Amino acid sequence: MSITDTRPVEANAPSAPPIAGARSRRGRHLYPLAMRLHFYAGIFVAPFILIAALTGALYAIAPTIEGFVSRDLLQVNTAGPEQALSAQVGAAVATRPDLTLVAVAPAPSDGETTRVLFNDPTLGDSERLSVFVDPHTAQPVGESVVYGSGGALPLRTWLSELHRSLHLGEPGRLYSELAASWLWVIALFGLVLWVHRVRKRKSRRSAQWLVKPDLSQTRRRKMNWHGAIGVWILPVVLLLSATGMTWSTYAGENVTKLREELSWTTPAVTVAKSGEAAAPSDHHSAGHTAPAPVDPAARIAQLDRVYEVARANGITQGAEIAVPATPDEAFAIKELRLPGTFTIDALAVDGATGTVTDRLAFADWPLMAKLTSWGIAFHMGLLFGLINQLLLLAIMLGLVTVIVLGYRMWWQRRPVRKSALPVPPRRGVLRRTSLWITVPMVAAAVAIGWFVPLIGVSLVVFLLIDVALGLAARTDKV
């Protein structure tokens, strides 16, 4: 996905006027506008994308790193039958009687621990305290703060926040939103440039040359690798850009509103026995704050029945059981987003009678809610487990390579006078672009700029810079 020609430009040499026929042909398609926009966005936004790619590479393998670093909490070496879930929870509650029990996540597979989750008023809104229990002995093995609905431990959360905001708080989130907002634009316009360049080669017009770098052109090797690698990573880059924007501040708010208006939100089971619907759940919040149960001991005793009913009704993978805070609420059992799982079923069970009061199968989710769930799981490296994480790591390294090659080509365009900065593409893009292309593009830019505000703001900045450079060039000629 080339930015511009990599050949050096003679100092102070006037730009050669394009051939009339070529100028006419170029004016009928998207190439000149794509060249200009890809150049400016690549120069000014690529540093943010580069940072997001580097931190994203760490974030991609964070689940595996977490599993290794925190294996003493997450894994056990004991064997034998598992103790009753109520016994495991009771042992954890005995270690922290000062806190309110809010949920339990039974060990999802052999060799793993059970998580007993507490509401700790000293922690933040998205944080809970987890006591990890050996399911075979019902003995606690340690405790840790966990974050969000996914229950990430501190190291994975630190890597996640590094990718999300560079640990700079809300202002830092603007960097990742800018990167996610522009990534798909730069990638798609780069694809336009690469297709145009490949089609110009009479002997390289087959589709395979879009993904096969032409190493016979020594002077163009960087550009050929830049374009080919860009095509390799394009599908995943587009997915990461889209899912990344759902977590952003400004574009994310518009995405949320759009999902609500189109009924694409993630549904939730009804836990109120009176039949009142629970608030829809969302991957952005944990929603664990609740008053103390009326009878904690009775709630713990009911867990065995609730767990048995849930398993009998198809909740067979790892799940979290939310302990009701009031007598008129049922236990909510929801499957967790674990590697290799593609469905998230949920039940509501009356702890006193074992009756299923509500059921929500993943098959009943709206299609867009399903796609969003899968996309987010993929972005987090959880959809396919280790394979998912290694793929994301490879894509991030590929993105870093594309950016570095792009900057290298840009720098090589500098004039013979080595102190001069590299030059941008030839001016007059709009004059060479057909109105049939320009008008829809302007309309699309306005619409996208409204829906994704950081694109709109930065696009205006690019336009002002371009105008200023044009005026400066005219002044120099005078």
VENJOWO-V511865 format. One line per field, one symbol per residue. ss: DSSP state (h for helix, s for strand, l for the rest). phi: phi as a letter, one per 40 degrees, with the letter a starting at -180 (. if undefined). psi: psi as a letter, one per 20 degrees, with the letter a starting at -180 (. if undefined). Layout:
ss: ???
phi: ???
psi: ???
This chain:
ss: lllllllllllllllllllhhhhhhhhlllhhhhhhhhhhhhhhhhhhhhhhhhhhhhhhlhhhhhhhhlhhhhslllllllllhhhhhhhhhhhllllssssssllllllslsssssslllllllssssssssllllsssssssssllllslhhhhhhhhhhhhllllhhhhhhhhhhhhhhhhhhhhhhhhhhhhhhhllllllhhhhlllllllhhhhhhhhhhhhhhhhhhhhhhhhhhhhhlllhhhhhhhhhhhhllllllllllslllllllllllllllllllllllhhhhhhhhhhhhhhhhhllllllssssllllllslsssssllllllllllssssllllllssssslhhhllhhhhhhhhhhhhhllllllhhhhhhhhhhhhhhhhhhhhhhhhhhhllllllllllllllllhhhhllhhhhhhhhhhhhhhhhhlhhhhhhhhhhhhhhhhhhhhhhhhhl
phi: .ccaccccbccgcccccccdccccccccbcdcccdcccccccccbddcccccccccccccbddccccccbccccbbbcbhcccddccccccccccbccbccbaabddcadgbccbbbbcbcccccbbbcbbcbcccbfbcbiaacbbgccgccdccccccccccafgbgddcccccccccccdccccccccdcccccccccccbccccccbbcccccdcbcccccdcccdcdcddcccccccccccccccccccccccccccfbcccaccccccgccccdcaccbcgbcaccccbdccccccccccccccccbgcbcdabbccccbccbccbbbcccbdgbbbbcabbbcccbgcccaabcccccddcccccccccccdcgbcbgccdcccccccccccccccccccccccccccdcccccccccdcgccccbccccccccccccccccccbdccccccccccccccccccccccccc
psi: mqgrqjpqpqpjpqppqqpgghgghhiiaighhhggghgghhghhhhhhgghgghhhghhjghggghghkhhhiqqjrrrqqrqhhgghhhghhhmiirpphrpnqphrqirrppopqooiirrhjqrpppppoihikpqirqqpqpriikqrgghhghghghgjkkjbghhhhghhgghhighgggghhggggggghhhohjkiqhhihjopoiingijgggggggghhhgigghggghgghhhhirgghhghgggghghjljqprqqpiphijpqqqprqiiqhlipqrqqgnhhhgghihggggggghhkjnirprpoppqhqhjqrppopqqnqpjpjqnqqqppohhijpoiqpoqhhiqqghhghggggghghikigjchggghgggggghggggggghghghghiiqrhohiqqqqrrqrkghhipqhhggghggghhgghhghnhhggghhggggggggghghhghghh.
